[in-house]
Amino acid sequence: TGRAERDTVGVRGSVRFAIGIYERRAQYLRVPPYAESERLNLPKQFGLSVPQLLVWVTGDTGSQRSLSLDRGLELTLKRGLASVARSTHTWVMTGGCDGGVMRWAGEAVSGNLGKGACIGIAPWRRIKDMDALQNSEVQNSEVPSYTAQGSTAVNDGLAALERHHTHFLLVDDEADDGWGTEIDLARRLRDTLCLTLQVPLVTLVIAGGIGNLADVLDALNCNGLGAAVVVVRESGGCAQALAEFVELWRSHGGSLSEGVITQLLDDFGGRLEELLIKGAVELFEANVLLAGKEPQGLLEEKQQFGHEKRQHVRKELMKIIQHRRCDERLRIFTQKSARRRGAATKAGKAAAWAAAPLGSIGGHRGGD
């Protein structure tokens, strides 16, 4: 309707995005972080039918740098996601902001969703131009055209909503205005869809940082139907580090011995430094200087921070490798494997990774 309404679940409204001479409308629902996922019932709240597939996209947020993928890889992935969205009733879920994998996913499925949806789950108090939405709620008036896209600047800590998403769940935590306040509810909603409604789940990891290792562990723990974790090897960052280490581990027999894995982690230390630790330390240094702190003692702080992150990454990788579902669920996507599986058709070439729960991902385990 273009108007905000309050009900027992939360505040619902719509937002208009200006896209050239056209406009796109998206529904949103603003809810507290403690909302009960079963009662929230997203299909009912957004007037959608239960999906046949849920694709959860995580990885690079674009807050530190733009997501940069090889052109061929990006095209293959976009075609794959678009193909799956067209051929199945799919919900694509992201963090909803205009940057990184969230923008990539929104652009990929735009015009290809059919009866599906692209749903962004974001913290209300971190949304750029939030006041425009809130004023329209108070006045019960039409939401003005939202044109803040492309504003994921680190210096103001805010991000715009991504304009190709069809729906947004905005989590309003009055006690905490930081990033991450939406994560618990997002995971509970995912679990409700997967467990209660029996929706197959694919978690897609593209690039990303150290924190995305926790997303992988969480996805492995999910008890959903046919759940799979697809890691894009050539995307850099977390996804590439994890894919390369899993391939190294499998090439050495896939032993679950802590001693063997520890030795492999030692051997892999240089790549971890290059793909994950170096960037995290550089960001730490930039934030310290940005906060106006004195540079004295910065070297020692950097060294301590780097040491802590190295230990954390090693522990997370150990947990992933030793997870009882790692071998079953973790899939490594490469352009090479995509070509092997789908030489027959354009759709098959790109879509195999996303159809994992439907049985067409085959047995690719990386290393080929």
Disulfide bonds with the S-S distance in Angstrom:
none
